Amino acid sequence: MSTTASAAHVVVVGGGVIGLSCAFSLRQAGAEVTVLDRGVCGQATSLGNGGWITPSLSAPLAAPGVIRQALRWMLDPKSPLLVRPRLDRAFLAWLLRFARNTTPARYEAGARAVLALNEPTLRLFDAFRDAGVDFEMHESGLVFVALDDAHVAEEWELLSQLATLGYPGRLELLDSRAARVLEPALSGAVAGGVYAGEERHVQPQTLTAGLLRWLGEAGVEIRDGVSVEGMSATGGGWRLRTSTGPVDADRVVVAAGIWSRGLLEGLGARVPLEAAKGYSVTVPMRGGGPRHALMLQEAKVGVSPFHGSLRLSGTLEFAGEDLRLDPRRIAAIVEAAGRYLEGFSGNEGTPWAGLRQLLPDALPIIGRVPGAPGVFVATGHGMLGITLAPATADALTPLVLEDRMVAALEPLAVDRRYA
Ligand SMILES: Cc1cc2nc3c(=O)[nH]c(=O)nc-3n(C[C@H](O)[C@H](O)[C@H](O)COP(=O)(O)OP(=O)(O)OC[C@H]3O[C@@H](n4cnc5c(N)ncnc54)[C@H](O)[C@@H]3O)c2cc1C
């Protein structure tokens, strides 16, 4: 590298929660930072999601038994999973690889990798706040609730197993009475649940807005409306081709969400990144409503209470990069919430859809881009991009600025075996 760490100019491509968190960490470490976003920072997948900070969800989606469950769901048009049939060889290969990751050994290794990355997560959210990033964060925990005893027992077993793999949080098994004492908004249909008391959630839009404000005040250059179309090495650095002219950098971090795939391909790195659409509905609330984040187990719907609104989120839809809103999916989410929440009707809700990014082993890719020294990537966070954003940035910064690899990044390398 031709420059010292503190003087390095790092260009971050993509101003979602991952790119903005990387910019925060890099700036704190003394780098000169520019963030380029082809749209408006914070307005893509990082906008309408559930905002959960949940290390208790570190178990990868590619879990033993998930294929059997998925096949059952595919027969139900209201289910939380949809796979649109596509004659796309890359997608079929992705599905096959995903299936190969559902062995107990790969699942456990994946859970350990995400737990290790998540280890500093809560401290790093505190550090955002301590540094002066202003955002809405709730520390009331997450309650997994179910309508039948079998689902309560299944979740308790899964979380207890995660605890044996290293999940450090406090867990409490709740019968139906205890669940309703803890969360009076639950309906009488709820059979019980599990309380993960240390989990948190944020209003995600306030987090990206808070980071943007902090970055602006810290001298980071933020440029909306600049699309990066490719990049080439210049001998010691990189020249980015953008829609508004070339931009030079000592180092580059690609944090462009699902769209990172094309940028990586341009550098000769083919990664099996697949888009998984999810929906949310945000309902205005004038008092009342749940106080805790809730996972509605059978429906796989997340509930996030914010100041003045309630957000329901869910669905995993494999339909390419299609962001259209499917009214049946949205209705299914709202209907499901009505079964678990007393007197709930989400009729006035605002729907939204976003694209999660998923690798076949359901682990993120964070690290060097092979064959492109000085270019790094951080994407593939699936359901956990908000949770893992500060930990991703914290682990990646020493690699970008000092060429120092932290252990948590080893299983997340771009050139790992995806199975
Ligand atoms: C319904 C739903 C609910 C979710 N709930 C949660 C949750 O509760 N907790 C959690 O942890 N995670 C959750 N997630 C996942 C989380 O939202 C994502 O993992 C996270 O937002 C991804 O952030 P990102 O910065 O990688 O991508 P994005 O937010 O998509 O940002 C990528 C940015 O890159 C820019 N870009 C793309 N291409 C280029 C280019 N060529 N040049 C310049 N800029 C470019 C885009 O404009 C965009 O702003 C949820 C996701 C969905 C869909």
The ligand as a MOL file (V3000), in Angstrom:
LIG
                    3D

  0  0  0     0  0            999 V3000
M  V30 BEGIN CTAB
M  V30 COUNTS 53 58 0 0 0
M  V30 BEGIN ATOM
M  V30 1 C -38.5710 -7.3330 5.2510 0
M  V30 2 C -37.1780 -7.2690 5.8070 0
M  V30 3 C -37.0050 -7.2330 7.1870 0
M  V30 4 C -35.7140 -7.2120 7.7280 0
M  V30 5 N -35.5660 -7.1190 9.0670 0
M  V30 6 C -34.3180 -7.0870 9.6120 0
M  V30 7 C -34.1620 -6.9840 11.0270 0
M  V30 8 O -35.1310 -6.8900 11.7710 0
M  V30 9 N -32.8930 -6.9900 11.5270 0
M  V30 10 C -31.8020 -7.1130 10.7180 0
M  V30 11 O -30.6830 -7.1900 11.2410 0
M  V30 12 N -31.9260 -7.1650 9.3650 0
M  V30 13 C -33.1540 -7.1530 8.8040 0
M  V30 14 N -33.2970 -7.2280 7.4470 0
M  V30 15 C -32.0940 -7.2720 6.6070 0
M  V30 16 C -31.5010 -5.8830 6.4490 0
M  V30 17 O -32.5100 -4.9660 6.0800 0
M  V30 18 C -30.4190 -5.9190 5.3610 0
M  V30 19 O -29.5130 -6.9680 5.6410 0
M  V30 20 C -29.6400 -4.6060 5.3200 0
M  V30 21 O -30.5030 -3.5080 5.2100 0
M  V30 22 C -28.6660 -4.6360 4.1330 0
M  V30 23 O -27.9920 -3.4030 4.1280 0
M  V30 24 P -26.9640 -3.0560 2.9800 0
M  V30 25 O -26.3000 -1.8050 3.3600 0
M  V30 26 O -26.1220 -4.2630 2.7040 0
M  V30 27 O -27.8570 -2.9070 1.6620 0
M  V30 28 P -28.8160 -1.7060 1.1720 0
M  V30 29 O -29.5420 -1.0740 2.2850 0
M  V30 30 O -29.6210 -2.3040 0.0640 0
M  V30 31 O -27.8050 -0.6440 0.5930 0
M  V30 32 C -27.0750 -0.8550 -0.5730 0
M  V30 33 C -26.8760 0.5170 -1.2120 0
M  V30 34 O -25.9810 0.3800 -2.3070 0
M  V30 35 C -26.3870 1.2910 -3.2990 0
M  V30 36 N -25.8330 0.8100 -4.5940 0
M  V30 37 C -26.1370 -0.3180 -5.2560 0
M  V30 38 N -25.4150 -0.4210 -6.3760 0
M  V30 39 C -24.6270 0.6710 -6.4310 0
M  V30 40 C -23.6780 1.1400 -7.3620 0
M  V30 41 N -23.3660 0.4380 -8.4630 0
M  V30 42 N -23.0750 2.3230 -7.1320 0
M  V30 43 C -23.3670 3.0560 -6.0150 0
M  V30 44 N -24.2730 2.6480 -5.0950 0
M  V30 45 C -24.8860 1.4750 -5.3000 0
M  V30 46 C -27.9040 1.2530 -3.2590 0
M  V30 47 O -28.4740 2.4210 -3.8250 0
M  V30 48 C -28.1580 1.1170 -1.7660 0
M  V30 49 O -28.4130 2.3640 -1.1310 0
M  V30 50 C -34.5700 -7.2370 6.8580 0
M  V30 51 C -34.7540 -7.2380 5.4780 0
M  V30 52 C -36.0350 -7.2420 4.9370 0
M  V30 53 C -36.2000 -7.2270 3.4590 0
M  V30 END ATOM
M  V30 BEGIN BOND
M  V30 1 1 1 2
M  V30 2 1 2 3
M  V30 3 2 2 52
M  V30 4 2 3 4
M  V30 5 1 4 5
M  V30 6 1 4 50
M  V30 7 2 5 6
M  V30 8 1 6 7
M  V30 9 1 6 13
M  V30 10 2 7 8
M  V30 11 1 7 9
M  V30 12 1 9 10
M  V30 13 2 10 11
M  V30 14 1 10 12
M  V30 15 2 12 13
M  V30 16 1 13 14
M  V30 17 1 14 15
M  V30 18 1 14 50
M  V30 19 1 15 16
M  V30 20 1 16 17
M  V30 21 1 16 18
M  V30 22 1 18 19
M  V30 23 1 18 20
M  V30 24 1 20 21
M  V30 25 1 20 22
M  V30 26 1 22 23
M  V30 27 1 23 24
M  V30 28 2 24 25
M  V30 29 1 24 26
M  V30 30 1 24 27
M  V30 31 1 27 28
M  V30 32 2 28 29
M  V30 33 1 28 30
M  V30 34 1 28 31
M  V30 35 1 31 32
M  V30 36 1 32 33
M  V30 37 1 33 34
M  V30 38 1 33 48
M  V30 39 1 34 35
M  V30 40 1 35 36
M  V30 41 1 35 46
M  V30 42 1 36 37
M  V30 43 1 36 45
M  V30 44 2 37 38
M  V30 45 1 38 39
M  V30 46 1 39 40
M  V30 47 2 39 45
M  V30 48 1 40 41
M  V30 49 2 40 42
M  V30 50 1 42 43
M  V30 51 2 43 44
M  V30 52 1 44 45
M  V30 53 1 46 47
M  V30 54 1 46 48
M  V30 55 1 48 49
M  V30 56 2 50 51
M  V30 57 1 51 52
M  V30 58 1 52 53
M  V30 END BOND
M  V30 END CTAB
M  END
